[in-house]
Amino acid sequence: MKRYAKIFFRPARFLRDHGASLSVVFGSTLLAIYPVFQSLDKKDWAWNKQYTLVVICGFIFNIVGGVWSAATSQSKNGLKKELRRTLQYIDEHEDVSQKIINNELHILSQIFNFGTSERISLFKHDGNALVMVGRYSSNPLFNKKGKGILPVDEGVVGKAWSDGYAFVNDLPESTQANDFDYIKVCCLGWKMNRDTARNLFMKSRTIAAFAIRDNRSQPIGVLVLESMNANGFDEEYIKNRLDDDGEEQRLLLLAQLDVIPKPSIALQEGF
C-alpha cells in the first residue's frame, strides 16, 4: 500500500510545486497558436508566415520560461528545506547551550554563597550592545529575564566591558517612594540613561562585573554579579573564588559564548 502511495505522492508534489508555472505556459501557448489553426483552416498560410514565425518564437520562449520557472521553484523549495533544517539545528543547539549556561551560573551562585538578595547574569556582545544570554537567582523575582539589552558604554556593565572589570558596593537604597538618589548616582556616576536606570527592576546596591575574553584576549561578554544589599559581597572574596573554585565554570561559559548563536536569536526565546 505504501508503495502505491509513493507513486501518487511524487506527481502530486510536483504539481503542487510547479503546477502554476506549467498552467501559465500551456495556457498562453494555446492562446498563441489558436490564430495559426485559423489560418490553416482558411488555407491562407503564406499570408501568415510572419505571424506564424512570431508564434513559434513565442512558443519556444514560453517553454523555456516554464521550464526555467519550474527549475527555479524547485531550487527555492530546496533552499527553504535547508533553511528549516538549519533553523531547527540552531534551536536545538541554543537549547543545549542555554541549559549549560544556566547550570554554570547556578554553580557559580553556590560557590559565591548567594542567597535570595543576589543574582548572576551573563551578557554577550552583539554589535553595539550587550545582550543577556543567561541569568540565575534563587529569588524568582530577580530571575526574570527583563529587557536583556544594555549599551556597551553605560553603567557598571559598560565599565567592565571597556576596562575589563568594575565594582561598586555603596549605591543608594531605592524604594518605591523614593528612588531619586539611586537614579542620580547611576546617571552621574555611571553614565546610565535616566530611563534605563528608572526602569531597572532590581536596583542593586552592590555590583561586580567581569569581562570574559576569548583566546585572543578580546572581550566577548560580561559576567555580572549583583546584590540588593550595600556591601552585599566582598570584592576580594569574589575575585579569589572566581579565580579558584569558579575557574572551571568561567572556562565553560567562555566556551558557550564562543559557540552560542547570535544573541538576537536568543532574544526570540525571551532572554
C-alpha positions in Angstrom: 0.0 0.0 0.0 2.8 2.4 0.9 4.5 1.6 -2.5 1.4 2.7 -4.4 1.1 5.8 -2.2 4.6 6.9 -3.2 3.7 6.5 -6.9 0.9 9.1 -6.5 2.8 11.2 -3.9 5.6 12.4 -6.3 3.4 13.6 -9.1 1.1 15.3 -6.6 4.2 17.1 -5.0 5.4 18.1 -8.5 2.0 19.6 -9.4 2.0 21.4 -6.0 5.4 23.0 -6.7 5.2 23.6 -10.4 1.5 23.4 -11.4 1.0 27.1 -11.6 4.0 27.7 -13.9 3.1 24.9 -16.2 -0.5 26.1 -16.4 0.7 29.5 -17.5 2.9 28.0 -20.1 0.3 25.7 -21.6 -2.5 28.3 -21.4 -0.5 31.1 -23.1 0.7 28.6 -25.7 -2.8 27.5 -26.7 -3.9 31.1 -26.9 -1.0 32.0 -29.1 -1.3 29.1 -31.6 -5.1 29.5 -32.0 -4.8 32.0 -34.9 -2.4 29.7 -36.7 -5.0 27.0 -36.8 -7.5 29.6 -38.1 -5.1 30.5 -40.9 -4.5 26.8 -41.8 -8.3 26.3 -41.9 -8.6 29.1 -44.4 -5.7 27.9 -46.4 -4.0 31.3 -46.0 -0.7 30.0 -44.6 1.5 32.2 -46.8 -0.2 35.4 -45.7 0.5 34.4 -42.0 4.1 33.3 -42.4 5.5 36.3 -40.4 2.8 35.9 -37.7 3.5 32.2 -37.5 7.2 32.8 -37.0 6.4 35.1 -34.1 4.1 32.5 -32.7 6.8 29.8 -32.9 9.3 32.1 -31.2 6.8 32.8 -28.5 6.0 29.2 -28.1 9.8 28.4 -27.6 10.2 31.2 -25.1 7.1 30.0 -23.2 8.5 26.5 -23.0 12.0 27.8 -21.9 10.4 30.2 -19.4 8.2 27.5 -18.0 11.0 25.0 -17.5 13.2 27.7 -16.1 10.5 28.8 -13.7 9.9 25.2 -12.6 13.6 24.7 -12.0 13.9 27.9 -10.0 10.8 26.9 -8.0 12.4 23.6 -7.2 15.7 25.3 -6.2 13.8 27.7 -3.9 12.0 24.8 -2.3 15.3 23.1 -1.7 16.7 26.2 -0.1 13.6 26.5 2.1 14.0 22.9 3.3 17.7 23.6 4.0 16.8 26.8 5.9 14.3 24.9 8.0 16.9 22.2 8.9 19.4 24.9 9.8 16.9 26.8 12.0 16.0 23.5 13.7 19.7 22.8 14.3 20.1 26.3 15.8 17.1 25.9 18.0 18.5 22.5 19.3 22.0 23.9 19.7 20.8 27.0 21.5 18.7 24.9 23.9 21.7 22.8 24.9 23.9 25.9 25.2 21.2 27.7 27.3 21.0 24.8 29.7 24.8 24.6 30.1 25.0 28.4 30.7 22.2 28.4 33.3 23.6 25.4 35.0 27.1 27.0 35.3 25.6 30.3 36.6 23.7 28.2 39.2 27.0 26.6 40.3 28.8 30.0 40.5 25.9 31.3 42.6 26.5 28.4 45.0 30.3 29.0 45.0 29.7 32.6 46.0 27.1 31.6 48.6 24.5 33.8 47.0 21.0 34.0 48.5 17.7 35.5 47.6 19.1 39.0 47.5 21.6 38.2 44.8 21.7 37.2 41.2 24.2 36.4 38.5 23.9 37.2 34.7 25.8 36.6 31.6 25.9 39.0 28.6 27.3 38.6 25.2 28.4 41.4 22.9 26.2 41.8 19.8 27.0 44.8 17.6 26.7 47.9 19.7 25.0 46.3 22.7 25.4 43.6 25.4 22.6 41.1 25.2 21.8 38.8 28.1 22.1 35.1 27.3 21.7 33.6 30.8 20.6 34.5 34.3 20.2 32.8 37.7 18.9 33.8 41.1 17.2 31.7 43.8 14.7 34.6 44.0 12.1 34.1 41.3 11.5 37.8 41.1 15.2 38.6 40.3 15.4 35.6 37.9 13.1 37.3 35.4 14.7 38.0 32.0 13.7 41.6 31.8 14.8 43.8 29.0 18.1 41.9 28.5 19.9 44.6 26.4 22.5 47.0 27.8 24.5 49.7 25.9 28.3 49.0 25.9 29.1 52.5 27.2 26.7 52.7 30.2 26.6 51.6 33.8 28.8 49.2 35.7 28.5 46.6 33.0 29.7 49.1 30.3 32.6 50.0 32.5 33.6 46.3 32.8 33.3 45.9 29.0 35.7 48.7 28.4 38.1 48.3 31.3 37.8 44.5 32.0 36.4 44.9 35.5 34.1 47.2 37.6 32.9 47.1 41.2 30.6 49.2 43.3 29.2 48.4 46.8 27.6 51.6 48.0 24.8 52.5 45.6 21.9 54.4 47.4 18.9 52.4 48.6 15.9 52.7 46.3 12.3 52.4 47.5 9.0 52.8 45.7 8.5 56.1 47.4 12.0 57.5 46.6 14.5 56.3 44.0 15.8 59.8 43.2 19.2 59.3 44.8 19.7 55.9 43.2 18.9 57.2 39.7 21.1 60.3 40.2 24.2 58.2 41.1 23.6 55.8 38.2 23.3 58.7 35.8 26.1 60.9 37.0 28.5 58.4 38.4 28.0 55.5 36.0 26.7 57.4 32.8 23.5 55.5 32.7 20.5 56.7 30.7 17.9 58.1 33.1 15.0 55.9 31.7 17.2 52.8 31.8 18.1 53.5 35.5 14.5 54.2 36.4 13.2 51.0 34.8 15.6 48.7 36.4 13.6 46.0 38.2 16.4 45.0 40.5 18.0 48.2 41.7 21.2 46.6 43.1 23.4 48.3 45.6 26.5 46.1 45.1 27.6 45.1 41.6 30.7 43.3 40.3 31.2 42.8 36.6 34.0 40.9 34.8 34.7 41.0 31.1 35.0 37.5 29.6 37.8 37.3 27.0 38.5 34.9 24.2 41.8 33.2 23.4 43.0 36.4 21.7 42.3 38.4 24.8 39.4 40.2 23.1 36.2 40.8 25.2 33.2 38.8 24.1 30.9 39.1 27.1 30.4 40.3 30.7 29.6 38.3 33.8 27.6 40.4 36.3 27.1 39.7 40.0 24.5 41.8 41.9 23.2 42.2 45.4 20.3 44.2 46.8 22.4 45.0 49.9 25.1 47.6 50.4 28.4 45.7 50.8 26.5 42.7 49.7 29.7 40.7 49.0 33.4 41.3 49.4 35.3 42.3 46.3 38.5 40.3 47.0 36.4 37.3 48.1 34.6 37.3 44.8 37.8 37.6 42.8 39.5 34.8 44.7 36.6 32.4 44.4 36.2 33.1 40.7 39.9 32.5 40.1 40.0 29.3 42.2 36.7 27.3 42.5 35.0 29.2 39.8 37.7 28.9 37.1 36.1 25.8 35.6 32.7 27.5 35.3 34.3 30.6 33.7 36.0 28.5 31.1 32.8 26.6 30.3 30.9 30.0 30.0 33.7 31.2 27.7 33.3 28.1 25.5 29.5 28.6 25.3 29.9 32.3 24.4 32.1 31.2 21.5 29.5 28.9 20.1 26.1 30.2 21.2 24.0 31.5 18.3 23.7 35.2 17.7 22.1 36.8 20.8 19.3 38.2 18.7 18.2 34.6 18.2 18.3 34.1 21.9 16.2 37.1 22.4 13.4 35.5 20.3 13.3 32.8 23.0 12.7 35.5 25.7 16.3 36.1 27.0 
